[in-house]
Amino acid sequence: MSAAPICPCEGFIHPRIIDNPPGGDSLSYRVGDFTTFRHALLLPLLDNAGKPVETELCFWHPAPNGDLSLQLVEWWAYIADILTFYNERIANEAYLRTAIQPESVRRLIQLLGYRPRPGIGASGFVAALLAPGAKSAALPQGMGLQNKPSPGKQPQIFELDQALTVGLPDAVSADISPQAVPGTVFIPFMWKASAVLKASATHRASIIRKASAGVKTSFSPKTSASSTTQIDSLLLKGEISGLKPGDSLLLLDKAWDGVNANYGWVVLGGTSVEKDPRGKANTRIHFASGFAPWPGFDVQNTRLLTPAQSAHLWSIPDTAGVVAGNKVHLDKLTKQLGIGDKLLFEQDSRATLFKVSSYEEVLWYANPPSGKPPTEPPDPTKVPPVAVLHSLIGLNQTPLSTWSASPANVNIHYSWREVGQFTTAPVTLIDSKDASGKLSSLTAVQADGTQASGTAFPPGLKNAKVFIEDVDGQGITANASTDATGSTLTLSDLPEQPYILKPPLRVLFNLLPVSRGKSVNGEVLGSGNASLPGQEFVLGNAPLTYFLSADSKSGDNYKSTLRVWVDDIEWMEAPSFFGRSPTERIFVTREDELGKTHVLFGDGVNGARLSSGTNNIIARYRFGSGAEAPPATSLTVILQPQPGLKAIRNPVAMGGGADPDPPSKIRKYAPRPVLTFGRA
């Protein structure tokens, strides 16, 4: 029945016209709901001529204080609403395209002969650490491990895939090899011109540290430095005492040839102590003003010196003969100077470094006769002569002409002592996203941070799989190789995906392959009966563990961990019974709507029947699967203690797991096998 609406929003049509265009993801099957049913029940029935049949309703109005008749009408409207709702849901669940309940989807695809992929178990590697004093540990296949689940999550069981014996070394502390990472050891200082510089082009890891002013700075590659580049500070190994603000220091290239300008004369502004990731203290020296490094400046090839002695040019009296050719007269004896020693001449703001090419001791007079050179003594009857024995130094280069004009303004520094050894700024972060190369090699270090000697790494390794673990327990997997001495570890096949490591690092060698699933040994499935075809049994634990495999014993590219014995004879799993002979001892598996695994045997036509016996069907399998896998650092609980084994580490998360195919995927792929069967 219908009534002409006053406006379109008040339209009323009952029963609703059912229309389902093709290609939809749901079916419309309801002829009405509570509102339309109630409306229809309150309207009188009309005959073909449009006249009311139920005339009583034309004059009936509900009572103002409640009406039982109206309540009965609404009850019927509620019942009709519920019935039509469930009819629509039943209709939708009857078709593969529109079914949303996993149970309905699975029942429908059984008719099509399609088996959805079950859940797949995760797998990966963990590292074994030996107990103190143990040299090796024999670990059995199936050794159980369990993760520490996060709140609200269930623990997962992993087991060792094969029996292995592990030995020493199990873990070695390591640092990035300086010789392999020149870009990270070049100039560990703060740049005035730029807050961040690119790391070396030959290394993936971007090495970043916090400078004294709190600015993040990375290190320049080993290239020519511009004279406009300024260094604010450098780092010395260990704690250095005896330095104070205002001290003058000489930075000198270890390969300085006496001619080039590979040196710098700086004034110390102050010092500060910095600790590396291992807690070892180093000393940062801050310059009062910036130092411009020479081309090819490298802290590892630079010495830091301070002068123990100083002198001046002869200035009593000030004569032109103080500088003669490449020789200069000093105002005192410097017997400790020798050929090849370094002299730094400082005049105003300019400092020049020379090598001593010759040494003589000369007697001059401080009070020569007026107009005479200092080599002539005064008249002893008038003035007592003041003889001064001093040094005449030959220089490897020609002195500056300005020295002769004002020799009293020239300060000479010599007798150098080492202040300390420059070191690379400690690596505090390795971020592969910010670098263009890769982390290529490591050197072993001792507990105090010094480089280890001898065969710290196993010698002769060839592409052995290792973990590189950082201070937080996170890590990466790599292939490692060593030379015959085992002093350096060369890395390859590092992850392509971005990673971040926080030193100090250590290399874990005893990697164990593990996979998801808890073992069930010797479960009795039931009793065989040769008179019954196609016997079927249900495993006691779910879900059965499957792994990806090209063998495809269970389905497309996966196989189960299930093994079955009948009368102590093992039967083999097969994807299906189709085309199998009546004597083949095979079984197939399937999952029901609740995820439980059913084990099916042949009927004597396709696959052999079971032999009769009591509890003669025994199963061994593993259960547990899914996409959720333990993250890094969580799979560490050893379920069965093993002699010689102290701990398990997993710096890299497990992976490879998958949930069972969802209904959306089943609806997409299930109809395709029907075409291959040649069925409608």
Secondary structure, DSSP 4 states (H G I P E B T S, - for coil): -EE--SSGGG-EESSPPP---TT-SS----S--HHHHHHHHHSPPB-TTS-BS-HHHHS----TT--HHHHHHHHHHHHHHHHHHHHHHHHHHTSTTT--SHHHHHHHHHHHT------B--EEEEEEEEPTT-SEEEE-TT-EEEE-PPTT----EEEESS-EEEES-SEEEEEE-GGG-GGGSS--S-BSS-S-----TT-SPEEEEE-TTS-EEE---SSPPPTT--EEEEEESS---S--TT-EEEEEETT--SSS--EEEEEEEEEEEEE-TTS-EEEEEEEEEEE-PPTT--GGGEEEEEEEEEEEB--SS--GGGEETTEEEBSS--TT--TT-EEEEEETTEEEEEEEEEEEEEEEESSPPTTS-TTSPP-TTTS---EEEEEEEEESSPPPTHHHH-GGGEEEEEEEEEEEEB-PPPP--EEGGG-SS---EEEEB-TTSSBP-S--SPTT--SEEEEEE-TTS-EEEEEEEE-SS--EEEEES--SS--EE-SSEEEE--EEEEEE-EEEEEEEEE---TTSSS-EEE-SSSSBPEEE-TT-SSBTTEEE--EEEETTEEEEE-S--TT--TT--EEEEEE-TTSPEEEEE--SSSSPPPPP-SS-EEEEEEE---S----TTTEEEESS--TTEEEEE--S--B--BPPPPHHHHHHHTHHHHHHHT--
